[in-house]
Amino acid sequence: MQWFVYMILCSDESLYTGITNDIERRFREHSEGRLGAKYFRGRQASRLVYLEGGHDRSSATKREIAIKRLKRAHKLLLLRSDVNQLTG
């Protein structure tokens, strides 16, 4: 099963990073304020801005942690990188 690392741009311009094996379902859950992610209480999911596939659950979790540790400027660079499956 393929896992994805993703980032969502929120209504307050912050970036939320997570992992999933079904990106459409997970974005819908965030948008509707359902299931998990207390982060979305008080802010709305605006749009998916980053998607990185090709992971198993373990590598996706490690990548998520690495991205969460980045400063915002580095996350913004990642959004424009070739790794982002949403660009190009």
N, C-alpha and C positions, 0 to 999 in steps of 0.2 A: 504494500500500500504506500502510495506517495504522500508525503507530508509537505506542506508549504509554510514558509515564514512570510508574514504579511505586515504591512503598515497601513493604518487608516488615518486620514486627516480628519480631525474632529472640528466641531463647530467653534471651538476656542483656539483654533489653529495649532493645537498640540498634535503630536503623532503617537498613536497607540500601536504597539508591536505585539503580535501574537503568532500562534501556530494553529494549523488545522489540516484535516485531510479532505475537507469540503469547503472551499472558499466561498462559494455562493451562499450556502446555508449559514456559514459563520458570519458573513457580512450582514445577512438578513437578521440574524439574531441580535447583532450589535445595533443595527438600525432600529429594531423594534424594542430595544431595551430588555431583551429576554436573556436568560441563562448566562451566568458568570459575569466576568469583567465589571466589577464595581466601578471601574474607571468611567464607564458610560453613564453613571448616575450624575446628572447635572450637566452633561454635555452630550451632543449628538454625533453620531458617525456621519461624516459628510461624504467621503468617497475613499475608495481603495486607491492607494497611491504607490504601493510597492508589493510585488509578488515574486517570491523566489522558491522554485520547486526543486525536485530531485533529492529530497531528504527522506530518511526514515525518521521515526519519532525521536530517537536519541539525537541525531545530528540536527534536526529542526530545533529541538530544545536548546542545544548548545549554541546554535546560531542566534536564536531569539535572545538569549542571555547576552551574547556578545553585542548585538545591535542595541539592546536596552542600555548598555554601558557607554555607548557612544554619545558624544555631545551632539546637540541639535545640528550644528553646522555639518558634521560628518554624516549624519542621517540624511540631510538634504543632498549631499553629494551622492550618497548611495541611491537616492531616488532617480538620479540622472545617469547612473552607471549601466553598463551592459548586463549586469547581473539581474537587474529589474526586468522581469518578463513583461511588464506593462509598457515599456519603452521600445522604440524602434519600430 
